[in-house]
Amino acid sequence: KFDVLVIGGGPAGASAAIYSARKGLNTGIVADRFGGQVADTLAIENFISIKATEGPKLVAQLEEHVKEYDVDVMHNQRAAKLSRNNNGYEITLENGAVLSAKSLVLATGARWREMNVTGEQQYRGHGVAYCPHCDGPLFKGKPVAVIGGGNSGIEAAIDLANIVEHVTVLEFADTLRADEVLIRKASSMANITIIKSAQTTEVLGDGKKVTGLTYTDRVSGDSKQLTLAGIFVQIGLIPNTEWLKDSELELSKFGEILIDAKGATSLPGVYGAGDATNTPFKQIIIAMGSGATASLGAFDYLIRHSDE
Ligand code: FAD
């Protein structure tokens, strides 16, 4: 039986496991894919103290750091169910195995909703981007598009407009879903154009990087083309919490795990960290900090509730 069982092997999970192991707690990690979203990232320039690195390199370093400690890492395993038992919790894996633990850190991360159009996968990381905080500076002085006119899309457009040459926002519906104050701000910026009723149909490229996109004007039915260096897809970040929907754990209406300042969830002894939670900003450095918080929270819980 684990003292702390961490579900998820991204930066949040890795950090949580290291903090738990350093407290002398019997720690395990269940990870579908160790490294999480970091494994899909090319350049990382905002992981403070390391000027520039690459996702796979950072994943290898995370793994090396975890291996310094006595942590039971269960690779390629997906958690399917969380339930309570008399002295803690049980995690049932998709393969049917059941793991029990006195406390849990849930750090299953999130995934960006994709447009599902031709070219998106091919140019992912080569002009198709999902994170303005991460990749905005790569498009300095160049034209970009933001797909999605909700809060995250309009925030991204305002953010990018300070860096890039021009931002075109494409919204599928005939109205923007963002807050009025954001729409007003975006509309006041000279280098932002907002196009509504626009359905993106294809990402165009030269074989190496993005050169533009095509979209259909949903009012006239006409197909149109934009010349671009980058496309920021901002149509939603989906927390990987589907497996928790039938548990007693409280989730937000977006499916995020609700946590407090110590990372505690609605269930005693169960902590949450990283992009799977209602933390407002989703970044590597933030996920790692929240993993540390969750483990220290779990430690705090265990010294009060564990008599073995
Ligand atoms: P994740 O990294 O999503 O990891 C989740 C972990 O949980 C994975 O191991 C996954 O396999 C596992 N998992 C999921 N479901 C289950 C399950 N049911 N059972 C078991 N395991 C499960 N941030 C930056 O700070 N700088 C950047 O430059 C940057 N660039 C990015 C570029 C891209 C393309 C993307 C997609 C994201 C980028 N981000 C960047 C965001 C950053 O990667 C995330 O904020 C961070 O990885 C979140 O960490 P996490 O541990 O919470 O979740």
py3Dmol code that shows the C-alpha trace and the ligand (Angstrom):
import py3Dmol

protein = """\
ATOM      1  CA  LYS A   1       0.000   0.000   0.000  1.00  0.00           C
ATOM      2  CA  PHE A   2       1.308   3.440  -0.960  1.00  0.00           C
ATOM      3  CA  ASP A   3       1.421   6.417   1.376  1.00  0.00           C
ATOM      4  CA  VAL A   4       1.108   8.683  -1.661  1.00  0.00           C
ATOM      5  CA  LEU A   5       0.046   7.449  -5.080  1.00  0.00           C
ATOM      6  CA  VAL A   6       0.466  10.026  -7.844  1.00  0.00           C
ATOM      7  CA  ILE A   7      -1.696   9.663 -10.949  1.00  0.00           C
ATOM      8  CA  GLY A   8       0.003  11.331 -13.926  1.00  0.00           C
ATOM      9  CA  GLY A   9       3.645  11.622 -14.919  1.00  0.00           C
ATOM     10  CA  GLY A  10       3.834  15.143 -16.330  1.00  0.00           C
ATOM     11  CA  PRO A  11       5.717  17.957 -14.597  1.00  0.00           C
ATOM     12  CA  ALA A  12       3.067  18.145 -11.841  1.00  0.00           C
ATOM     13  CA  GLY A  13       3.172  14.394 -11.130  1.00  0.00           C
ATOM     14  CA  ALA A  14       6.966  14.167 -11.273  1.00  0.00           C
ATOM     15  CA  SER A  15       7.329  17.058  -8.875  1.00  0.00           C
ATOM     16  CA  ALA A  16       4.715  15.605  -6.506  1.00  0.00           C
ATOM     17  CA  ALA A  17       6.502  12.230  -6.476  1.00  0.00           C
ATOM     18  CA  ILE A  18       9.898  13.768  -5.696  1.00  0.00           C
ATOM     19  CA  TYR A  19       8.490  15.849  -2.866  1.00  0.00           C
ATOM     20  CA  SER A  20       6.711  12.812  -1.375  1.00  0.00           C
ATOM     21  CA  ALA A  21       9.725  10.531  -1.667  1.00  0.00           C
ATOM     22  CA  ARG A  22      11.902  13.175  -0.005  1.00  0.00           C
ATOM     23  CA  LYS A  23       9.562  12.991   3.001  1.00  0.00           C
ATOM     24  CA  GLY A  24      10.334   9.281   3.279  1.00  0.00           C
ATOM     25  CA  LEU A  25       6.837   8.352   2.126  1.00  0.00           C
ATOM     26  CA  ASN A  26       6.166   5.183   0.152  1.00  0.00           C
ATOM     27  CA  THR A  27       5.441   6.755  -3.232  1.00  0.00           C
ATOM     28  CA  GLY A  28       4.188   5.486  -6.579  1.00  0.00           C
ATOM     29  CA  ILE A  29       3.390   7.096  -9.945  1.00  0.00           C
ATOM     30  CA  VAL A  30       0.897   5.740 -12.452  1.00  0.00           C
ATOM     31  CA  ALA A  31       1.551   7.404 -15.816  1.00  0.00           C
ATOM     32  CA  ASP A  32      -0.045   6.746 -19.143  1.00  0.00           C
ATOM     33  CA  ARG A  33       2.823   8.587 -20.827  1.00  0.00           C
ATOM     34  CA  PHE A  34       5.645   9.899 -18.676  1.00  0.00           C
ATOM     35  CA  GLY A  35       6.384  13.556 -19.460  1.00  0.00           C
ATOM     36  CA  GLY A  36       2.832  14.419 -20.497  1.00  0.00           C
ATOM     37  CA  GLN A  37       2.420  17.475 -22.708  1.00  0.00           C
ATOM     38  CA  VAL A  38       6.086  18.337 -22.285  1.00  0.00           C
ATOM     39  CA  ALA A  39       6.913  15.357 -24.488  1.00  0.00           C
ATOM     40  CA  ASP A  40       5.038  17.103 -27.326  1.00  0.00           C
ATOM     41  CA  THR A  41       6.761  20.452 -26.903  1.00  0.00           C
ATOM     42  CA  LEU A  42       9.600  21.612 -29.114  1.00  0.00           C
ATOM     43  CA  ALA A  43      11.156  24.753 -27.678  1.00  0.00           C
ATOM     44  CA  ILE A  44      10.734  25.700 -24.032  1.00  0.00           C
ATOM     45  CA  GLU A  45      12.077  29.136 -23.157  1.00  0.00           C
ATOM     46  CA  ASN A  46      10.102  30.003 -20.048  1.00  0.00           C
ATOM     47  CA  PHE A  47      11.255  27.342 -17.624  1.00  0.00           C
ATOM     48  CA  ILE A  48      13.019  29.773 -15.361  1.00  0.00           C
ATOM     49  CA  SER A  49      16.776  29.255 -14.848  1.00  0.00           C
ATOM     50  CA  ILE A  50      17.072  27.192 -18.042  1.00  0.00           C
ATOM     51  CA  LYS A  51      17.266  29.698 -20.893  1.00  0.00           C
ATOM     52  CA  ALA A  52      16.163  27.264 -23.566  1.00  0.00           C
ATOM     53  CA  THR A  53      15.443  23.558 -23.724  1.00  0.00           C
ATOM     54  CA  GLU A  54      13.359  21.047 -25.643  1.00  0.00           C
ATOM     55  CA  GLY A  55      10.450  18.969 -24.430  1.00  0.00           C
ATOM     56  CA  PRO A  56      11.984  15.495 -24.820  1.00  0.00           C
ATOM     57  CA  LYS A  57      15.161  16.705 -23.106  1.00  0.00           C
ATOM     58  CA  LEU A  58      13.231  18.087 -20.141  1.00  0.00           C
ATOM     59  CA  VAL A  59      11.227  14.835 -19.943  1.00  0.00           C
ATOM     60  CA  ALA A  60      14.470  12.826 -19.762  1.00  0.00           C
ATOM     61  CA  GLN A  61      15.715  15.104 -16.979  1.00  0.00           C
ATOM     62  CA  LEU A  62      12.425  14.761 -15.096  1.00  0.00           C
ATOM     63  CA  GLU A  63      12.676  11.005 -15.319  1.00  0.00           C
ATOM     64  CA  GLU A  64      16.281  11.016 -14.187  1.00  0.00           C
ATOM     65  CA  HIS A  65      15.388  13.181 -11.217  1.00  0.00           C
ATOM     66  CA  VAL A  66      12.492  10.914 -10.193  1.00  0.00           C
ATOM     67  CA  LYS A  67      14.774   7.866 -10.500  1.00  0.00           C
ATOM     68  CA  GLU A  68      17.109   9.387  -7.877  1.00  0.00           C
ATOM     69  CA  TYR A  69      14.431   8.426  -5.368  1.00  0.00           C
ATOM     70  CA  ASP A  70      12.707   5.254  -4.376  1.00  0.00           C
ATOM     71  CA  VAL A  71       9.563   5.890  -6.437  1.00  0.00           C
ATOM     72  CA  ASP A  72       7.605   3.026  -7.999  1.00  0.00           C
ATOM     73  CA  VAL A  73       6.960   4.330 -11.543  1.00  0.00           C
ATOM     74  CA  MET A  74       4.243   2.410 -13.394  1.00  0.00           C
ATOM     75  CA  HIS A  75       4.600   3.394 -17.045  1.00  0.00           C
ATOM     76  CA  ASN A  76       1.953   3.020 -19.748  1.00  0.00           C
ATOM     77  CA  GLN A  77      -0.817   2.490 -17.228  1.00  0.00           C
ATOM     78  CA  ARG A  78      -4.082   4.390 -17.186  1.00  0.00           C
ATOM     79  CA  ALA A  79      -6.151   4.950 -14.078  1.00  0.00           C
ATOM     80  CA  ALA A  80      -9.815   4.146 -14.750  1.00  0.00           C
ATOM     81  CA  LYS A  81     -11.533   4.541 -11.376  1.00  0.00           C
ATOM     82  CA  LEU A  82     -11.088   6.137  -7.973  1.00  0.00           C
ATOM     83  CA  SER A  83     -12.899   4.650  -4.982  1.00  0.00           C
ATOM     84  CA  ARG A  84     -12.667   4.807  -1.207  1.00  0.00           C
ATOM     85  CA  ASN A  85     -11.801   1.888   1.064  1.00  0.00           C
ATOM     86  CA  ASN A  86     -11.746   1.796   4.873  1.00  0.00           C
ATOM     87  CA  ASN A  87      -8.260   3.157   5.220  1.00  0.00           C
ATOM     88  CA  GLY A  88      -7.827   5.348   2.165  1.00  0.00           C
ATOM     89  CA  TYR A  89      -8.362   4.991  -1.548  1.00  0.00           C
ATOM     90  CA  GLU A  90      -8.230   2.509  -4.370  1.00  0.00           C
ATOM     91  CA  ILE A  91      -7.234   3.243  -7.943  1.00  0.00           C
ATOM     92  CA  THR A  92      -8.381   0.705 -10.497  1.00  0.00           C
ATOM     93  CA  LEU A  93      -6.256   0.659 -13.635  1.00  0.00           C
ATOM     94  CA  GLU A  94      -7.613   0.019 -17.120  1.00  0.00           C
ATOM     95  CA  ASN A  95      -5.862  -3.365 -17.048  1.00  0.00           C
ATOM     96  CA  GLY A  96      -7.941  -4.312 -13.979  1.00  0.00           C
ATOM     97  CA  ALA A  97      -5.171  -4.057 -11.366  1.00  0.00           C
ATOM     98  CA  VAL A  98      -6.119  -2.308  -8.133  1.00  0.00           C
ATOM     99  CA  LEU A  99      -3.661  -0.106  -6.218  1.00  0.00           C
ATOM    100  CA  SER A 100      -4.365   1.186  -2.747  1.00  0.00           C
ATOM    101  CA  ALA A 101      -3.016   4.285  -1.073  1.00  0.00           C
ATOM    102  CA  LYS A 102      -3.519   6.363   2.034  1.00  0.00           C
ATOM    103  CA  SER A 103      -3.457   9.528  -0.023  1.00  0.00           C
ATOM    104  CA  LEU A 104      -3.528  10.488  -3.689  1.00  0.00           C
ATOM    105  CA  VAL A 105      -2.185  13.254  -5.892  1.00  0.00           C
ATOM    106  CA  LEU A 106      -4.250  13.549  -9.075  1.00  0.00           C
ATOM    107  CA  ALA A 107      -2.174  15.149 -11.847  1.00  0.00           C
ATOM    108  CA  THR A 108      -3.576  13.785 -15.098  1.00  0.00           C
ATOM    109  CA  GLY A 109      -3.120  17.056 -17.007  1.00  0.00           C
ATOM    110  CA  ALA A 110      -5.098  18.327 -19.946  1.00  0.00           C
ATOM    111  CA  ARG A 111      -5.152  18.376 -23.738  1.00  0.00           C
ATOM    112  CA  TRP A 112      -5.843  21.168 -26.197  1.00  0.00           C
ATOM    113  CA  ARG A 113      -8.973  20.808 -28.276  1.00  0.00           C
ATOM    114  CA  GLU A 114      -7.894  20.516 -31.898  1.00  0.00           C
ATOM    115  CA  MET A 115      -9.495  21.915 -35.063  1.00  0.00           C
ATOM    116  CA  ASN A 116      -9.284  18.542 -36.821  1.00  0.00           C
ATOM    117  CA  VAL A 117      -8.493  20.035 -40.210  1.00  0.00           C
ATOM    118  CA  THR A 118      -5.957  18.994 -42.826  1.00  0.00           C
ATOM    119  CA  GLY A 119      -2.467  20.255 -42.035  1.00  0.00           C
ATOM    120  CA  GLU A 120      -3.014  20.781 -38.308  1.00  0.00           C
ATOM    121  CA  GLN A 121      -1.069  17.696 -37.221  1.00  0.00           C
ATOM    122  CA  GLN A 122       1.589  18.085 -39.915  1.00  0.00           C
ATOM    123  CA  TYR A 123       2.421  21.633 -38.836  1.00  0.00           C
ATOM    124  CA  ARG A 124       1.920  21.225 -35.088  1.00  0.00           C
ATOM    125  CA  GLY A 125       5.017  22.846 -33.564  1.00  0.00           C
ATOM    126  CA  HIS A 126       5.908  24.295 -36.993  1.00  0.00           C
ATOM    127  CA  GLY A 127       3.509  27.211 -36.926  1.00  0.00           C
ATOM    128  CA  VAL A 128       0.449  25.569 -35.387  1.00  0.00           C
ATOM    129  CA  ALA A 129       0.616  26.470 -31.695  1.00  0.00           C
ATOM    130  CA  TYR A 130      -1.654  26.177 -28.689  1.00  0.00           C
ATOM    131  CA  CYS A 131       0.056  28.293 -26.039  1.00  0.00           C
ATOM    132  CA  PRO A 132       0.556  32.054 -26.601  1.00  0.00           C
ATOM    133  CA  HIS A 133       2.603  32.429 -23.383  1.00  0.00           C
ATOM    134  CA  CYS A 134       4.972  29.768 -24.673  1.00  0.00           C
ATOM    135  CA  ASP A 135       5.217  30.383 -28.395  1.00  0.00           C
ATOM    136  CA  GLY A 136       4.133  34.011 -28.948  1.00  0.00           C
ATOM    137  CA  PRO A 137       7.718  35.378 -29.119  1.00  0.00           C
ATOM    138  CA  LEU A 138       8.565  32.917 -31.928  1.00  0.00           C
ATOM    139  CA  PHE A 139       6.295  34.952 -34.230  1.00  0.00           C
ATOM    140  CA  LYS A 140       7.698  38.401 -33.463  1.00  0.00           C
ATOM    141  CA  GLY A 141       6.929  40.805 -36.335  1.00  0.00           C
ATOM    142  CA  LYS A 142       4.970  38.178 -38.306  1.00  0.00           C
ATOM    143  CA  PRO A 143       1.266  37.734 -39.127  1.00  0.00           C
ATOM    144  CA  VAL A 144      -0.656  35.152 -37.083  1.00  0.00           C
ATOM    145  CA  ALA A 145      -4.220  33.953 -36.643  1.00  0.00           C
ATOM    146  CA  VAL A 146      -6.027  33.003 -33.464  1.00  0.00           C
ATOM    147  CA  ILE A 147      -8.736  30.405 -33.878  1.00  0.00           C
ATOM    148  CA  GLY A 148     -11.542  30.942 -31.371  1.00  0.00           C
ATOM    149  CA  GLY A 149     -13.275  34.056 -30.101  1.00  0.00           C
ATOM    150  CA  GLY A 150     -13.886  33.025 -26.506  1.00  0.00           C
ATOM    151  CA  ASN A 151     -12.018  34.527 -23.560  1.00  0.00           C
ATOM    152  CA  SER A 152      -8.839  32.560 -24.210  1.00  0.00           C
ATOM    153  CA  GLY A 153      -8.867  33.442 -27.926  1.00  0.00           C
ATOM    154  CA  ILE A 154      -9.386  37.170 -27.391  1.00  0.00           C
ATOM    155  CA  GLU A 155      -6.862  37.224 -24.518  1.00  0.00           C
ATOM    156  CA  ALA A 156      -4.394  35.486 -26.817  1.00  0.00           C
ATOM    157  CA  ALA A 157      -5.048  38.039 -29.579  1.00  0.00           C
ATOM    158  CA  ILE A 158      -4.442  40.986 -27.219  1.00  0.00           C
ATOM    159  CA  ASP A 159      -1.292  39.322 -25.866  1.00  0.00           C
ATOM    160  CA  LEU A 160       0.056  38.458 -29.332  1.00  0.00           C
ATOM    161  CA  ALA A 161      -0.783  41.871 -30.823  1.00  0.00           C
ATOM    162  CA  ASN A 162       1.990  43.354 -28.650  1.00  0.00           C
ATOM    163  CA  ILE A 163       4.553  41.020 -30.212  1.00  0.00           C
ATOM    164  CA  VAL A 164       3.515  40.040 -33.722  1.00  0.00           C
ATOM    165  CA  GLU A 165       2.813  42.132 -36.810  1.00  0.00           C
ATOM    166  CA  HIS A 166      -0.893  41.385 -37.113  1.00  0.00           C
ATOM    167  CA  VAL A 167      -3.479  39.082 -35.531  1.00  0.00           C
ATOM    168  CA  THR A 168      -6.577  37.791 -37.315  1.00  0.00           C
ATOM    169  CA  VAL A 169      -9.124  36.191 -35.000  1.00  0.00           C
ATOM    170  CA  LEU A 170     -11.418  33.636 -36.622  1.00  0.00           C
ATOM    171  CA  GLU A 171     -14.617  32.791 -34.772  1.00  0.00           C
ATOM    172  CA  PHE A 172     -16.938  30.045 -35.982  1.00  0.00           C
ATOM    173  CA  ALA A 173     -20.136  31.600 -34.568  1.00  0.00           C
ATOM    174  CA  ASP A 174     -21.649  34.920 -35.568  1.00  0.00           C
ATOM    175  CA  THR A 175     -20.860  36.430 -32.163  1.00  0.00           C
ATOM    176  CA  LEU A 176     -17.818  36.411 -29.900  1.00  0.00           C
ATOM    177  CA  ARG A 177     -18.178  34.559 -26.614  1.00  0.00           C
ATOM    178  CA  ALA A 178     -15.495  36.566 -24.810  1.00  0.00           C
ATOM    179  CA  ASP A 179     -16.181  39.107 -22.053  1.00  0.00           C
ATOM    180  CA  GLU A 180     -17.218  42.537 -23.315  1.00  0.00           C
ATOM    181  CA  VAL A 181     -14.185  44.248 -21.766  1.00  0.00           C
ATOM    182  CA  LEU A 182     -11.830  41.956 -23.708  1.00  0.00           C
ATOM    183  CA  ILE A 183     -13.724  42.449 -26.975  1.00  0.00           C
ATOM    184  CA  ARG A 184     -13.562  46.225 -26.497  1.00  0.00           C
ATOM    185  CA  LYS A 185      -9.823  46.084 -25.838  1.00  0.00           C
ATOM    186  CA  ALA A 186      -9.175  43.842 -28.854  1.00  0.00           C
ATOM    187  CA  SER A 187     -11.339  45.995 -31.127  1.00  0.00           C
ATOM    188  CA  SER A 188      -9.357  49.073 -30.086  1.00  0.00           C
ATOM    189  CA  MET A 189      -6.031  47.566 -31.150  1.00  0.00           C
ATOM    190  CA  ALA A 190      -5.012  48.591 -34.672  1.00  0.00           C
ATOM    191  CA  ASN A 191      -3.326  45.302 -35.562  1.00  0.00           C
ATOM    192  CA  ILE A 192      -6.195  42.949 -34.621  1.00  0.00           C
ATOM    193  CA  THR A 193      -8.869  41.958 -37.164  1.00  0.00           C
ATOM    194  CA  ILE A 194     -11.815  39.893 -36.003  1.00  0.00           C
ATOM    195  CA  ILE A 195     -13.690  37.736 -38.511  1.00  0.00           C
ATOM    196  CA  LYS A 196     -16.893  36.034 -37.351  1.00  0.00           C
ATOM    197  CA  SER A 197     -18.833  33.176 -38.977  1.00  0.00           C
ATOM    198  CA  ALA A 198     -15.541  31.771 -40.210  1.00  0.00           C
ATOM    199  CA  GLN A 199     -14.885  28.045 -40.330  1.00  0.00           C
ATOM    200  CA  THR A 200     -11.230  27.135 -40.667  1.00  0.00           C
ATOM    201  CA  THR A 201     -10.920  24.430 -43.297  1.00  0.00           C
ATOM    202  CA  GLU A 202      -7.207  23.809 -43.850  1.00  0.00           C
ATOM    203  CA  VAL A 203      -3.778  24.713 -42.531  1.00  0.00           C
ATOM    204  CA  LEU A 204      -1.495  25.565 -45.442  1.00  0.00           C
ATOM    205  CA  GLY A 205       2.257  25.077 -45.432  1.00  0.00           C
ATOM    206  CA  ASP A 206       5.346  24.710 -47.591  1.00  0.00           C
ATOM    207  CA  GLY A 207       6.193  21.248 -46.290  1.00  0.00           C
ATOM    208  CA  LYS A 208       8.264  22.652 -43.424  1.00  0.00           C
ATOM    209  CA  LYS A 209       6.193  25.365 -41.805  1.00  0.00           C
ATOM    210  CA  VAL A 210       2.843  27.126 -41.873  1.00  0.00           C
ATOM    211  CA  THR A 211       2.249  29.639 -44.663  1.00  0.00           C
ATOM    212  CA  GLY A 212      -1.450  30.331 -44.128  1.00  0.00           C
ATOM    213  CA  LEU A 213      -4.902  28.881 -43.810  1.00  0.00           C
ATOM    214  CA  THR A 214      -8.174  28.646 -45.668  1.00  0.00           C
ATOM    215  CA  TYR A 215     -11.576  29.268 -44.145  1.00  0.00           C
ATOM    216  CA  THR A 216     -15.153  29.301 -45.295  1.00  0.00           C
ATOM    217  CA  ASP A 217     -17.227  32.412 -44.785  1.00  0.00           C
ATOM    218  CA  ARG A 218     -20.320  30.737 -43.297  1.00  0.00           C
ATOM    219  CA  VAL A 219     -22.602  33.572 -44.461  1.00  0.00           C
ATOM    220  CA  SER A 220     -21.622  33.739 -48.138  1.00  0.00           C
ATOM    221  CA  GLY A 221     -20.214  30.208 -48.415  1.00  0.00           C
ATOM    222  CA  ASP A 222     -17.073  31.595 -50.047  1.00  0.00           C
ATOM    223  CA  SER A 223     -13.682  30.034 -49.388  1.00  0.00           C
ATOM    224  CA  LYS A 224     -10.983  32.520 -48.369  1.00  0.00           C
ATOM    225  CA  GLN A 225      -7.277  32.394 -47.711  1.00  0.00           C
ATOM    226  CA  LEU A 226      -4.948  34.154 -45.236  1.00  0.00           C
ATOM    227  CA  THR A 227      -1.153  34.367 -45.402  1.00  0.00           C
ATOM    228  CA  LEU A 228       0.271  33.610 -41.953  1.00  0.00           C
ATOM    229  CA  ALA A 229       3.378  32.489 -40.094  1.00  0.00           C
ATOM    230  CA  GLY A 230       1.500  31.102 -37.105  1.00  0.00           C
ATOM    231  CA  ILE A 231      -1.897  29.782 -36.055  1.00  0.00           C
ATOM    232  CA  PHE A 232      -2.842  29.745 -32.366  1.00  0.00           C
ATOM    233  CA  VAL A 233      -5.667  27.319 -31.700  1.00  0.00           C
ATOM    234  CA  GLN A 234      -7.702  28.543 -28.720  1.00  0.00           C
ATOM    235  CA  ILE A 235     -10.861  26.476 -28.768  1.00  0.00           C
ATOM    236  CA  GLY A 236     -10.533  24.876 -25.356  1.00  0.00           C
ATOM    237  CA  LEU A 237      -8.299  22.978 -22.976  1.00  0.00           C
ATOM    238  CA  ILE A 238      -9.885  19.731 -21.859  1.00  0.00           C
ATOM    239  CA  PRO A 239      -8.841  18.321 -18.464  1.00  0.00           C
ATOM    240  CA  ASN A 240      -8.051  14.581 -18.485  1.00  0.00           C
ATOM    241  CA  THR A 241     -10.586  13.889 -15.770  1.00  0.00           C
ATOM    242  CA  GLU A 242     -13.217  11.825 -17.602  1.00  0.00           C
ATOM    243  CA  TRP A 243     -12.141   8.852 -15.459  1.00  0.00           C
ATOM    244  CA  LEU A 244     -13.152  10.763 -12.293  1.00  0.00           C
ATOM    245  CA  LYS A 245     -16.685  11.675 -13.387  1.00  0.00           C
ATOM    246  CA  ASP A 246     -18.303   8.764 -11.536  1.00  0.00           C
ATOM    247  CA  SER A 247     -16.286   9.281  -8.352  1.00  0.00           C
ATOM    248  CA  GLU A 248     -17.325  11.412  -5.382  1.00  0.00           C
ATOM    249  CA  LEU A 249     -14.683  13.983  -6.282  1.00  0.00           C
ATOM    250  CA  GLU A 250     -15.928  17.497  -6.956  1.00  0.00           C
ATOM    251  CA  LEU A 251     -15.129  18.836 -10.428  1.00  0.00           C
ATOM    252  CA  SER A 252     -15.846  22.256 -11.947  1.00  0.00           C
ATOM    253  CA  LYS A 253     -18.399  22.562 -14.759  1.00  0.00           C
ATOM    254  CA  PHE A 254     -15.419  22.320 -17.129  1.00  0.00           C
ATOM    255  CA  GLY A 255     -14.345  19.028 -15.544  1.00  0.00           C
ATOM    256  CA  GLU A 256     -11.405  20.524 -13.646  1.00  0.00           C
ATOM    257  CA  ILE A 257     -10.482  19.105 -10.234  1.00  0.00           C
ATOM    258  CA  LEU A 258     -11.340  21.772  -7.649  1.00  0.00           C
ATOM    259  CA  ILE A 259      -8.444  22.413  -5.259  1.00  0.00           C
ATOM    260  CA  ASP A 260      -7.683  24.828  -2.444  1.00  0.00           C
ATOM    261  CA  ALA A 261      -4.433  26.641  -1.628  1.00  0.00           C
ATOM    262  CA  LYS A 262      -2.886  23.411  -0.293  1.00  0.00           C
ATOM    263  CA  GLY A 263      -3.930  21.421  -3.334  1.00  0.00           C
ATOM    264  CA  ALA A 264      -6.671  19.666  -1.314  1.00  0.00           C
ATOM    265  CA  THR A 265      -9.710  18.398  -3.232  1.00  0.00           C
ATOM    266  CA  SER A 266     -13.206  17.740  -1.873  1.00  0.00           C
ATOM    267  CA  LEU A 267     -12.094  14.278  -0.647  1.00  0.00           C
ATOM    268  CA  PRO A 268      -9.897  14.068   2.482  1.00  0.00           C
ATOM    269  CA  GLY A 269      -6.377  12.923   1.620  1.00  0.00           C
ATOM    270  CA  VAL A 270      -6.870  13.449  -2.124  1.00  0.00           C
ATOM    271  CA  TYR A 271      -4.855  16.285  -3.660  1.00  0.00           C
ATOM    272  CA  GLY A 272      -4.777  17.707  -7.167  1.00  0.00           C
ATOM    273  CA  ALA A 273      -2.035  19.413  -9.185  1.00  0.00           C
ATOM    274  CA  GLY A 274      -1.307  20.899 -12.577  1.00  0.00           C
ATOM    275  CA  ASP A 275      -3.432  21.384 -15.668  1.00  0.00           C
ATOM    276  CA  ALA A 276      -6.133  18.923 -14.513  1.00  0.00           C
ATOM    277  CA  THR A 277      -7.145  21.346 -11.766  1.00  0.00           C
ATOM    278  CA  ASN A 278      -8.870  24.726 -11.681  1.00  0.00           C
ATOM    279  CA  THR A 279      -5.534  26.525 -11.499  1.00  0.00           C
ATOM    280  CA  PRO A 280      -6.001  29.575 -13.741  1.00  0.00           C
ATOM    281  CA  PHE A 281      -2.687  29.368 -15.619  1.00  0.00           C
ATOM    282  CA  LYS A 282      -1.392  26.237 -17.310  1.00  0.00           C
ATOM    283  CA  GLN A 283       2.381  26.218 -17.537  1.00  0.00           C
ATOM    284  CA  ILE A 284       5.227  23.815 -16.733  1.00  0.00           C
ATOM    285  CA  ILE A 285       6.659  25.897 -13.904  1.00  0.00           C
ATOM    286  CA  ILE A 286       3.195  26.338 -12.381  1.00  0.00           C
ATOM    287  CA  ALA A 287       2.418  22.621 -12.700  1.00  0.00           C
ATOM    288  CA  MET A 288       5.663  21.738 -10.925  1.00  0.00           C
ATOM    289  CA  GLY A 289       4.928  24.204  -8.119  1.00  0.00           C
ATOM    290  CA  SER A 290       1.449  22.797  -7.684  1.00  0.00           C
ATOM    291  CA  GLY A 291       2.835  19.234  -7.603  1.00  0.00           C
ATOM    292  CA  ALA A 292       5.088  20.273  -4.735  1.00  0.00           C
ATOM    293  CA  THR A 293       2.154  21.968  -2.985  1.00  0.00           C
ATOM    294  CA  ALA A 294      -0.045  18.883  -3.383  1.00  0.00           C
ATOM    295  CA  SER A 295       2.596  16.578  -1.903  1.00  0.00           C
ATOM    296  CA  LEU A 296       3.278  18.852   1.024  1.00  0.00           C
ATOM    297  CA  GLY A 297      -0.486  18.998   1.520  1.00  0.00           C
ATOM    298  CA  ALA A 298      -0.652  15.188   1.439  1.00  0.00           C
ATOM    299  CA  PHE A 299       2.237  14.976   3.928  1.00  0.00           C
ATOM    300  CA  ASP A 300       0.417  17.371   6.229  1.00  0.00           C
ATOM    301  CA  TYR A 301      -2.675  15.174   5.976  1.00  0.00           C
ATOM    302  CA  LEU A 302      -0.779  11.924   6.591  1.00  0.00           C
ATOM    303  CA  ILE A 303       0.985  13.106   9.756  1.00  0.00           C
ATOM    304  CA  ARG A 304      -2.420  13.948  11.174  1.00  0.00           C
ATOM    305  CA  HIS A 305      -4.424  10.962   9.950  1.00  0.00           C
ATOM    306  CA  SER A 306      -2.071   8.030   9.681  1.00  0.00           C
ATOM    307  CA  ASP A 307      -1.388   5.851  12.699  1.00  0.00           C
ATOM    308  CA  GLU A 308       0.678   3.148  11.022  1.00  0.00           C
TER     309      GLU A 308
END
"""
ligand_1 = """\
53
FAD
P 0.492 16.940 -18.398
O 1.785 17.449 -18.886
O -0.693 16.984 -19.291
O 0.716 15.440 -17.894
C -0.355 14.615 -17.544
C 0.144 13.226 -17.193
O -0.958 12.415 -16.797
C 0.785 12.468 -18.352
O 1.807 11.648 -17.850
C -0.385 11.630 -18.884
O 0.038 10.512 -19.639
C -1.013 11.223 -17.580
N -2.397 10.763 -17.623
C -3.476 11.363 -18.171
N -4.587 10.635 -17.926
C -4.191 9.549 -17.195
C -4.859 8.435 -16.614
N -6.180 8.257 -16.702
N -4.112 7.536 -15.926
C -2.775 7.679 -15.792
N -2.092 8.719 -16.321
C -2.796 9.640 -17.001
N 4.269 25.241 -20.840
C 5.320 26.036 -20.555
O 5.512 26.434 -19.404
N 6.216 26.381 -21.553
C 6.099 25.960 -22.842
O 6.905 26.313 -23.705
C 4.982 25.118 -23.159
N 4.766 24.713 -24.417
C 3.745 23.850 -24.686
C 3.606 23.361 -25.988
C 2.620 22.439 -26.274
C 2.511 21.905 -27.680
C 1.717 22.018 -25.252
C 0.646 21.001 -25.554
C 1.822 22.530 -23.955
C 2.834 23.454 -23.666
N 2.987 23.985 -22.382
C 4.075 24.776 -22.100
C 2.053 23.653 -21.286
C 2.651 22.598 -20.355
O 3.146 21.525 -21.128
C 1.610 22.111 -19.345
O 1.129 23.215 -18.593
C 2.181 21.075 -18.376
O 2.728 19.981 -19.058
C 1.105 20.578 -17.412
O 1.646 19.593 -16.607
P 0.757 18.485 -15.906
O 1.724 17.579 -15.202
O -0.309 19.121 -15.128
O 0.005 17.706 -17.079
"""
view = py3Dmol.view(width=600, height=400)
view.addModel(protein, "pdb")
view.setStyle({"model": 0}, {"cartoon": {"style": "trace"}})
view.addModel(ligand_1, "xyz")
view.setStyle({"model": 1}, {"stick": {}})
view.zoomTo()
view.show()
